[in-house]
Every structure is written in C-alpha cells, then in structure tokens.
Amino acid sequence: MTTLYLQMTEKLIAHWKGNSYAYPQRYVLSPALRDEYVRCLNLMTIPGDRDMSATKHMGVPIEVDEASPGVMVAADGTEVALQ
C-alpha cells in the first residue's frame, strides 16, 4: 500500500541527485492516486501526528488532475512517470 509514497520519494531523491538538490516543480496525481497517497500517509502515521491534507510530499506541491497518469514535474518542466 505504501508503494506510491515510496515511488514518489525515490523519484524525488533521484531528482535531487541529478539536479544539484533542486526541488521539482510539483507532483500531478489523479484523484485515485491522491486517495492512495492519503491512505499511505494514514498507514504510516499516528492519528493526529501529521497534516493529512496531502498538499505536499516532502515539500513538493501535489496537484490533482483527472487526466494525469501520475507524474513528477522536474525543475526543468519535464514529466517523470511515477509508475
């Protein structure tokens, strides 16, 4: 269940390493993926221990788009698939 969370984290770490630790612009998730992300957060935290609004992942904004397959938008604007 935490697979999406780990995929997002792996993509972020790879982006940092390849871009002098610059942050990507954002993640773009479908509504279903955002729901999965929130479920991942709920499994990994103690209730009340974290803001569950899921608007950011490790400081990177999360945007929801019906048509998105789930991507990270790199600092240069290129899209990197999460799955």
C-alpha positions as CSV (number, residue, x, y, z in Angstrom):
1,M,0.0,0.0,0.0
2,T,2.9,2.4,0.6
3,T,4.2,1.8,-2.9
4,L,3.1,5.2,-4.3
5,Y,4.6,7.0,-1.3
6,L,7.9,5.2,-1.9
7,Q,7.8,5.8,-5.7
8,M,7.3,9.5,-5.1
9,T,10.2,9.6,-2.6
10,E,12.5,7.6,-5.0
11,K,11.8,10.0,-7.9
12,L,12.4,13.0,-5.6
13,I,15.8,11.6,-4.4
14,A,16.8,10.8,-8.0
15,H,15.8,14.4,-9.0
16,W,17.8,15.9,-6.2
17,K,20.9,13.9,-7.1
18,G,20.6,14.8,-10.8
19,N,19.8,18.5,-10.3
20,S,22.1,19.8,-7.6
21,Y,19.5,19.2,-4.9
22,A,16.9,21.4,-6.7
23,Y,13.3,20.6,-5.9
24,P,11.0,19.5,-8.7
25,Q,8.1,21.8,-9.6
26,R,5.3,19.5,-8.4
27,Y,3.7,16.1,-8.4
28,V,0.5,15.7,-10.5
29,L,-1.8,12.9,-9.4
30,S,-5.2,11.7,-10.5
31,P,-7.9,11.7,-7.8
32,A,-7.5,8.0,-7.4
33,L,-3.7,8.3,-6.9
34,R,-4.2,11.1,-4.4
35,D,-6.6,8.9,-2.4
36,E,-4.0,6.2,-2.5
37,Y,-1.4,8.7,-1.3
38,V,-3.6,9.7,1.6
39,R,-4.1,6.0,2.5
40,C,-0.3,5.6,2.6
41,L,0.0,8.5,4.9
42,N,-2.7,7.1,7.2
43,L,-0.9,3.8,7.4
44,M,2.5,5.3,8.3
45,T,1.5,7.8,10.9
46,I,-0.1,8.0,14.3
47,P,-3.5,9.7,14.1
48,G,-3.1,13.4,14.7
49,D,0.6,13.3,14.1
50,R,0.7,14.7,10.6
51,D,-1.4,17.1,8.5
52,M,-3.4,14.7,6.2
53,S,-4.3,17.4,3.7
54,A,-1.8,15.9,1.3
55,T,-1.0,19.1,-0.4
56,K,2.8,18.4,-0.4
57,H,5.1,15.5,-0.4
58,M,8.4,16.2,1.3
59,G,8.0,19.9,0.5
60,V,6.9,19.4,-3.1
61,P,3.4,20.6,-4.0
62,I,0.8,18.0,-5.0
63,E,-1.7,18.9,-7.8
64,V,-4.7,16.8,-8.7
65,D,-5.7,16.4,-12.4
66,E,-8.3,13.9,-13.6
67,A,-6.2,13.1,-16.7
68,S,-2.9,12.6,-15.0
69,P,-1.3,9.1,-15.0
70,G,0.8,10.2,-12.0
71,V,3.9,12.3,-12.7
72,M,6.6,14.4,-11.1
73,V,7.3,17.6,-13.0
74,A,11.0,18.2,-12.8
75,A,12.6,21.5,-12.2
76,D,13.1,21.9,-16.0
77,G,9.4,21.1,-16.7
78,T,9.9,17.6,-18.0
79,E,7.4,15.0,-16.7
80,V,8.7,11.8,-15.0
81,A,6.2,9.0,-14.6
82,L,5.8,7.7,-11.1
83,Q,4.7,4.2,-12.0
